[in-house]
Amino acid sequence: MIISFIGSGQVGRTLGDLFAKAGHKVILTNSRGKKSLERTVITLGENVFAGDQSDVRKSDLVVLATPFYAIEELDPSLLEGKIVVDATNYFPDRDGKNDQLISRKTASSRFVSDHFKNARVVKAFNILSVAGLSSLISFEDDSKRKVFPLAGDDVQAKKIVSDLIEQIGFAAYDVGSLDDSLLFQSDSPLFLFSGTLDEWKRRSAS
Ligand SMILES: NC(=O)c1ccc[n+]([C@@H]2O[C@H](COP(=O)([O-])OP(=O)(O)OC[C@H]3O[C@@H](n4cnc5c(N)ncnc54)[C@H](OP(=O)(O)O)[C@@H]3O)[C@@H](O)[C@H]2O)c1
């Protein structure tokens, strides 16, 4: 697949590197333009390229990896029809007060999906700090892998994102619709959980 990142900081660079190693072509973009990413892509290997919005439009899948406040600055038509992985987290102190989000009446990924109206949004990869991610990778069977939960309304898009999670050495767990992503967004007790699927199920049942 061709996978683009909107936002190429800690998340974009770390996941971009892992997706490239899994055999995908990765395009990194940011707000400052292609040239500002030239050095970054050199350090990330041959499957990673610097790009711009025209590359995003040609991608099979797009990862949102900006601060949450930047979402509304992005042109919704950019992601029309695309599978979009929402890796962002909403933090009121950083991203600004929004009563609907703070009260959990609206899941942060629902807000993202409402902005990118015709995108196929899947929330994933938001739960763990990318700083220690490489030490959690395992290619053993699913029961021994760390879990990455995902949620979304588009079954086919979720299957593609689940495969991506498995390809980089984690176990994918579909928790349900985009509204169900409240379960693992940044204000949830399960945020930052780093265990296996069995441990996740025990923890979420308690
Ligand atoms: N860090 C983690 O461990 C982690 C883990 C999971 C999820 N998250 C979430 O993932 C998101 C990204 O986190 P991060 O730590 O990678 O942040 P970061 O290191 O600060 O990187 C943010 C990136 O977003 C870009 N950006 C900002 N505004 C933009 C815009 N309007 N258009 C295009 N690009 C824009 C920045 O590029 P410019 O500098 O050119 O503006 C930068 O490349 C956040 O929502 C965070 O909460 C973080």
The ligand as an SDF file (V2000), in Angstrom:
LIG
                    3D

 48 52  0  0  0  0  0  0  0  0999 V2000
    3.8660   11.0280   20.8860 N   0  0  0  0  0  0  0  0  0  0  0  0
    3.2260    9.8890   21.1630 C   0  0  0  0  0  0  0  0  0  0  0  0
    3.7860    8.9550   21.7780 O   0  0  0  0  0  0  0  0  0  0  0  0
    1.8190    9.6940   20.6900 C   0  0  0  0  0  0  0  0  0  0  0  0
    1.2920    8.3930   20.6740 C   0  0  0  0  0  0  0  0  0  0  0  0
   -0.0010    8.1990   20.1770 C   0  0  0  0  0  0  0  0  0  0  0  0
   -0.7460    9.2840   19.7120 C   0  0  0  0  0  0  0  0  0  0  0  0
   -0.2000   10.5440   19.7620 N   0  0  0  0  0  0  0  0  0  0  0  0
   -1.0190   11.6450   19.1970 C   0  0  0  0  0  0  0  0  0  0  0  0
   -0.6300   11.7420   17.8300 O   0  0  0  0  0  0  0  0  0  0  0  0
   -0.6120   13.1040   17.4080 C   0  0  0  0  0  0  0  0  0  0  0  0
    0.7970   13.4910   16.9700 C   0  0  0  0  0  0  0  0  0  0  0  0
    1.6780   13.3640   18.0750 O   0  0  0  0  0  0  0  0  0  0  0  0
    3.2530   13.5690   17.9200 P   0  0  0  0  0  0  0  0  0  0  0  0
    3.8170   13.2610   19.2560 O   0  0  0  0  0  0  0  0  0  0  0  0
    3.7460   12.8700   16.7130 O   0  0  0  0  0  0  0  0  0  0  0  0
    3.3190   15.1580   17.6840 O   0  0  0  0  0  0  0  0  0  0  0  0
    4.5590   16.0250   17.1700 P   0  0  0  0  0  0  0  0  0  0  0  0
    5.8240   15.2760   17.3720 O   0  0  0  0  0  0  0  0  0  0  0  0
    4.3940   17.3600   17.7870 O   0  0  0  0  0  0  0  0  0  0  0  0
    4.3010   16.1390   15.5930 O   0  0  0  0  0  0  0  0  0  0  0  0
    3.1920   16.8110   15.0830 C   0  0  0  0  0  0  0  0  0  0  0  0
    3.3010   16.8560   13.5770 C   0  0  0  0  0  0  0  0  0  0  0  0
    2.1020   17.4400   13.0710 O   0  0  0  0  0  0  0  0  0  0  0  0
    2.4410   18.3770   12.0650 C   0  0  0  0  0  0  0  0  0  0  0  0
    1.3950   19.3760   11.9090 N   0  0  0  0  0  0  0  0  0  0  0  0
    0.9290   20.2700   12.8150 C   0  0  0  0  0  0  0  0  0  0  0  0
   -0.0570   21.0110   12.2680 N   0  0  0  0  0  0  0  0  0  0  0  0
   -0.2170   20.5680   11.0010 C   0  0  0  0  0  0  0  0  0  0  0  0
   -1.0730   20.9270    9.9330 C   0  0  0  0  0  0  0  0  0  0  0  0
   -1.9930   21.8960   10.0570 N   0  0  0  0  0  0  0  0  0  0  0  0
   -0.9370   20.2740    8.7470 N   0  0  0  0  0  0  0  0  0  0  0  0
   -0.0150   19.2900    8.5970 C   0  0  0  0  0  0  0  0  0  0  0  0
    0.8190   18.8960    9.5840 N   0  0  0  0  0  0  0  0  0  0  0  0
    0.7170   19.5250   10.7680 C   0  0  0  0  0  0  0  0  0  0  0  0
    3.7710   18.9600   12.5380 C   0  0  0  0  0  0  0  0  0  0  0  0
    4.4510   19.5100   11.4400 O   0  0  0  0  0  0  0  0  0  0  0  0
    4.9820   21.0190   11.4580 P   0  0  0  0  0  0  0  0  0  0  0  0
    6.0050   21.0490   12.5490 O   0  0  0  0  0  0  0  0  0  0  0  0
    5.5190   21.2360   10.0860 O   0  0  0  0  0  0  0  0  0  0  0  0
    3.7610   21.8610   11.7720 O   0  0  0  0  0  0  0  0  0  0  0  0
    4.4610   17.6890   13.0500 C   0  0  0  0  0  0  0  0  0  0  0  0
    5.0800   17.0070   11.9840 O   0  0  0  0  0  0  0  0  0  0  0  0
   -1.1190   13.9070   18.5950 C   0  0  0  0  0  0  0  0  0  0  0  0
   -2.5070   14.0880   18.4580 O   0  0  0  0  0  0  0  0  0  0  0  0
   -0.7860   13.0160   19.7990 C   0  0  0  0  0  0  0  0  0  0  0  0
   -1.6300   13.2890   20.8950 O   0  0  0  0  0  0  0  0  0  0  0  0
    1.0490   10.7800   20.2260 C   0  0  0  0  0  0  0  0  0  0  0  0
  1  2  1  0
  2  3  2  0
  2  4  1  0
  4  5  1  0
  4 48  2  0
  5  6  2  0
  6  7  1  0
  7  8  2  0
  8  9  1  0
  8 48  1  0
  9 10  1  0
  9 46  1  0
 10 11  1  0
 11 12  1  0
 11 44  1  0
 12 13  1  0
 13 14  1  0
 14 15  2  0
 14 16  1  0
 14 17  1  0
 17 18  1  0
 18 19  2  0
 18 20  1  0
 18 21  1  0
 21 22  1  0
 22 23  1  0
 23 24  1  0
 23 42  1  0
 24 25  1  0
 25 26  1  0
 25 36  1  0
 26 27  1  0
 26 35  1  0
 27 28  2  0
 28 29  1  0
 29 30  1  0
 29 35  2  0
 30 31  1  0
 30 32  2  0
 32 33  1  0
 33 34  2  0
 34 35  1  0
 36 37  1  0
 36 42  1  0
 37 38  1  0
 38 39  2  0
 38 40  1  0
 38 41  1  0
 42 43  1  0
 44 45  1  0
 44 46  1  0
 46 47  1  0
M  CHG  2   8   1  16  -1
M  END
$$$$
